[in-house]
């Protein structure tokens, strides 16, 4: 055996091993159990800590001596899980979150956007990378490469249904033919991709919101947003970009339907109740630092209007025809909301 992954248990076979009192894998010290150390065998787990330098050595120490053996400690390739905002303009800073972002001096971390555009890394640690989006970057997954190899991101930058077959854009707000009821308002300038929804006004407990505080995506093609057989419901999520300037109270209710010209919060559809202002039972003003990407798994759609029923579920892809949203529910009093939304889509997120 000449290699092993972090956390793997291995057996070191040899002679005169009983006096070994320290074992290192590269610069990471392993925990020795005396019950698993004999004259001919040491059973030990490769430490889970990531080496600060790729040396590919096991180091054995006694009180008087030491010896080194070639052994590759395998570290996974980078796992890029999310971006703070998937829609970032050329030249702006994008934030990437994940695992195993190892940046060695002799083998620097690399981030490459679709089209072969390598990004300037502003800063990084093991779980975060800040990069400047290169001019000309194209939609698609990123490639993150460390000394342990390259890997594609789990998300797609500027995700759209033209380059990702499992992504289905409902509203990019450039075309608003879906807004047949005229419920929503729109803004221009400062959005991740030009035009965006503007939800701005006053909220109160169980108060019917103004038209501009509601969304009704009345699907003009009258068929499921996601084709049958393409994905499992458990693997899908509603995703969109948000810029929250102010939001203190009252949940945003979201639900899908397959009803013609019907916008009914009292129906039997499974709803998601988004409450980012509520953390551990405490309400505070939800304000984002610019645009951020929000992901709501379709399995989170399970409530009735007043949450007296939390066992509902989306069970059929054929129900994903129209999308509805409105601020509605209990509140501590009156409050203002100013929330911008763009690039509403259904994605395969796992």
Phi, psi and omega in degrees: 000124185242002180200162177193153181276159176309135177084353182284141176272132179228165175244126175264121185250135179181209179231151177056042181269350187294338181269359178291125180241356176214138176228129177241140168253108192057241180255015182256121182281131178271152178271119181264135173254115182307332180291345181247022177240118176235183181292336184245350186215140168235120174259124188210153174266134172297128182303150179278345178292144182274128180301142178285342177216138180279099180255334182058055180223145162256134182240121180251135182232139165245185178293336188239354188208172176206156174210150183241144176228145177289125179201126182272117171277112184277123175251136180301153172294162183304143175243103178268107188270315187214163166242143175305318173220124181282344179250098179234138184281156176307134178090345179271169184268130176250141180250127182242136179241146179173215184224154171062041175273079187268123185240095180267149181300320183274351179213076187296150175296143178232141174234121183238129178273161180305138184099000178082022182269110179280136184266151170282123177274120180280312173199164180201156165221191187298335186238358185217143174225135171249125181229155171268123182295122182290149177296130181095359180303137184254159176298145177141176179292155176267157172249121178251126183234127174243185177299340181265005175122173180263158175205151178273148180290154178282349180244169176243128175293134183049049187306134177206164185282357177278330182245352177230110187294338181264007174256137183229106181284126174267307187225111166260356173069006170281321175252119183246029180295342178287341187274058185292336180269353178062036185276334191257159173248161185226154177231161178230145177088127178086005178270164179292333176212066177067246190288147182211163175284142176239114175251103187218129180163199183252141180239155176206169184297120177053027179268131179297123186284157175299159181306323182290352178255020179229155176230133172225100175277098181269094189304115184290341182265352174053046172214164184303139178296325180250120180299144178301138176085353183282321183211160172273146181303322181296342181263359186254154178214153169273128184228144179197165175263143183226141167233106182261117177268329182194130176194108187257329193196169178074118181290155170266114179273132179232139176203156175256155176210169174228051181240143183277126176049050179225125181232087194234105179289343181270004183288183183264014179288151177284129183249149166258136180247104184270122183224067183291346177282352185250117179228119181053040177082000182250130179268139175210162182294121180272110180231130178259155176272077184082203184279136177227155179266130181248138178234123178239106180303145179295340175289346176279353176277098188211003188253156162273175184307314184259010179065015174292339175239117179241024181249010178286165180198152169279118185248345183224135175298334181293346176280348184271070181251301179253153175238137180234150174206143175196150173280121182197134177146188183289154179206162179278349181166196178281148178203165179256153176225143174216102187228127176253140183225142178210163173054053180287127186208160170254131184231155168273109190256357175206000000 
